[in-house]
Amino acid sequence: MQMLIIILASIGAINWGLVGLGSFLDINLNLVNLLLGSVPALENIVYLVVGICGIVVLYAHLTKKCKM
């Protein structure tokens, strides 16, 4: 479970990096939006799950429960 959480948080971080890059290049590089944009509810669920995974990773690092 811990590895899945780390992977999802990493995917979210990469996606945000692509969003930032896309904003400089004036193109949509938001992979979640490109893949799931036709289903906004599913897109929002993905954002929510990735955000929760990010919080779990942050908590694990702050409390020294992560072995990375």
C-alpha positions in Angstrom: 0.0 0.0 0.0 2.8 2.4 0.8 4.4 1.9 -2.6 1.1 2.6 -4.3 0.7 5.9 -2.3 4.2 7.0 -3.2 3.6 6.2 -6.9 0.4 8.1 -7.0 1.9 11.1 -5.3 4.9 11.0 -7.7 2.5 10.9 -10.7 0.7 13.9 -9.3 3.9 15.8 -8.9 5.0 15.0 -12.4 1.5 16.1 -13.7 1.9 19.4 -11.9 5.3 19.9 -13.4 3.8 19.3 -16.8 1.0 21.8 -16.1 3.6 24.4 -15.2 5.6 23.6 -18.4 2.5 23.7 -20.5 1.6 27.1 -19.1 5.0 28.5 -20.4 4.5 26.8 -23.7 0.8 27.8 -23.9 -0.4 24.2 -24.4 -2.4 21.8 -22.2 0.0 19.2 -20.8 -2.3 18.2 -17.9 -2.3 14.4 -18.4 -5.3 13.8 -16.0 -7.3 16.4 -17.9 -6.3 15.0 -21.3 -7.1 11.4 -20.3 -10.2 12.0 -18.3 -11.4 15.5 -19.3 -14.6 14.0 -20.8 -15.6 12.6 -17.4 -15.1 15.6 -15.0 -16.3 13.6 -11.9 -13.7 10.9 -12.5 -11.0 13.6 -13.1 -11.9 15.2 -9.8 -11.7 11.8 -8.0 -8.2 11.3 -9.4 -7.2 14.7 -8.2 -8.6 14.0 -4.7 -6.9 10.6 -4.4 -3.6 11.9 -5.6 -3.9 14.8 -3.1 -4.6 12.5 -0.2 -1.6 10.4 -1.2 0.5 13.5 -1.2 -0.7 14.3 2.4 0.1 10.7 3.5 3.6 10.9 2.1 4.2 14.3 3.7 2.9 13.0 7.0 5.1 9.8 6.8 8.2 12.0 6.2 7.4 14.4 8.9 6.8 11.7 11.5 9.8 9.7 10.3 7.6 6.7 9.4 8.8 6.6 5.8 12.0 4.7 5.0 12.9 6.7 1.9 
